[in-house]
């Protein structure tokens, strides 16, 4: 049996779930997973219109399999799901319909600097089949991850920024990324990307950001958190936009700390929450569980 992820986004109206699931049933397909959400409070935003703002937006994700009798091979299954795509597109007004392979195995490019905890997590999760993606290349501005990548058989390229302008360095990084990846992950990549880079990047970019209350911007955030006596530390994974850390939030988490924690213990606790939050965000993206709703995200569990 061939299985696929079916994603639909359209203006909300009555009967949408019935229309979509009837299309599955008419083609002899079985529903293995189903999630749907209606954002009835959606309002138009300047520069970021929301689908069907007057009545809200409808988001739908399902995993379905085709009938084994009707789709005995991959070509037949592809044709079957192509016909399903056509039917849904024709029956759903102004909709976006996407059909993706399941289980998903997206090609992930990781950008890293000197810190390795998020990079190690991406590699470990991918190689144990938990990420729904494969780390196909690692690019860094420091020559510190060669042995790790060699051990796991992952191509590793160093793009140093010394003696290069920002434009030259970013052009070299884009060339190293290429156009054969599905998502770019910033695994504590300590470089601020320009809007030009984001416009030229071939895929969405996911970043992990240390987030505190209060927020500490810049270097040594854990030292500054220690000095201020914070009571919790956390991390936020988000899509990267030109507004730096203001992109749509995918995943967040926090851990409790207190006055007994040393600076080194804060760093360790922060590393744990960062790598777990980044993993959950990348996996959700690879599995097609994230929908953009203006500046927000809808993330199905």
C-alpha positions, 0 to 999 in steps of 0.5 A: 500500500502507498501512503501519502500526506494530504494537506489542504489550506482554504477559506473556511466554510461548512462541509469541508471535512466531508468534501475531502473525506468523501474524495478519499472514500470514493477512491478507496483510500483509508484515513490513517491520521486526520487533523483539522483546524479552523481559525475563526478569529483570523484577521487581515494583516498589513503585508500578510493577508490571511486566507478567507479573513472574513470567515477564518481559514481552514487547515487540514492534514491527513495521512491516507493509504491507497487501496492495495488492489487498485494501486499494485505498484508505485506508478499506479499509486502516483497516478491515483494520488494525482487524480485525488489532487485534481479532484480536491483542487477542483472541488475546493474554492481557492484552496492549496492542496499538497500531497507529499510522501509518507513517511517523509524523508526530507533532505536537511542542510545544517548550518553550524558554528562552534557549538555542537549540541544542536548539530549532534541532535540533528544527526542522532535523530536523523540516523535513528529514524526520528527526524523524518529527514536526512542530514545530507550536508553540514556547513560551518564557518569553523573547522571543528565538526569534521571528525563528527561528520566524517564518522557519520558519513555526512559531507562537511564544508567549511566556509570561513568568513575571515577576509570576506565581506558579508555578501561574499561569505553569504554567496559562498554559503548559498553555493555550499547549500546548493539547490538539492535540499528541502529545509535549512536548519540553523543549529546555533549558527552564530551569523545574522543572515541578511534579507538578500540571503533569505530571498535567495535561499532555496528552502525555508530556514528554521532557527533555534533561539535562546529565549529568556524572561527577560530576554538577553540579546547577544553574547553570553546569554547564560552568564547574563541570565545568571547575573540577573537570577532568572527562574527559568530558561527556554528556547524558541524554534521559528522560521527565519525572516528578515526580522531576525528572531521575529519569524513565525514560532514553531516550538517552545519549551522552558526548564525551571532553574534557581539561585543554586544553578551555576553559570555552567549548569545554566549552559547545560540546561539551556543546551538540553532545551535548545536541542529538544525544541529544535528537533521537535520543530524540524520533525514537525516541518518534515512531517508536514504538520506546520501551516502558516497562518499570517505571522502565526503557525498552526502545528498539528501534534 
